[in-house]
Amino acid sequence: MTGCLQTHARLYKIAIDRLTFGFKIMTEEKLEDFEEPADQGMYIYGLFLDGARWNRDEMCIDDQEPAVLYDAMPVV
């Protein structure tokens, strides 16, 4: 993620300490669901929530399911 910030800062000649991250949780579950790479930024996959889950219907963090410790996140 830091590498993405560095690349963006160099490309647009912006000081890296002036940049921040912005996130969008996608509906896709894996990278193979995308036909092309992102125009700007990156896709992140393989993240898990501990003690919570991502509610795919309401697109928000929700209480974890009983007996499920870790919940996989969709692509971010």
Residue, then its C-alpha position, 0 to 999 in steps of 0.5 A: m500500500t505504501g508502494c502505491l502511495q509512492t508511485h502516485a506521489r512520483l507520478y503526479k509530483i505530490a509530496i507523499d506526506r500530503l497523500t491519504f488512503g481512500f477505500k472502497i469495498m467492492t462487491e467482487e470476491k476475488l481478483e479473477d472477477f476483474e477483467e482489467p487492472a485498476d486505472q489508478g490505485m490497486y485492488i487488495y484481497g486476502l483481508f480478514l475481519d477478526g470478531a466481526r464480518w462484512n455484511r454483503d447485503e447492507m455493505c457494512i461491518d456487522d456482528q460476527e456469525p456464531a462460531v466463526l472467528y474470521d470472516a473474509m473480506p471482498v476485494v478492497 
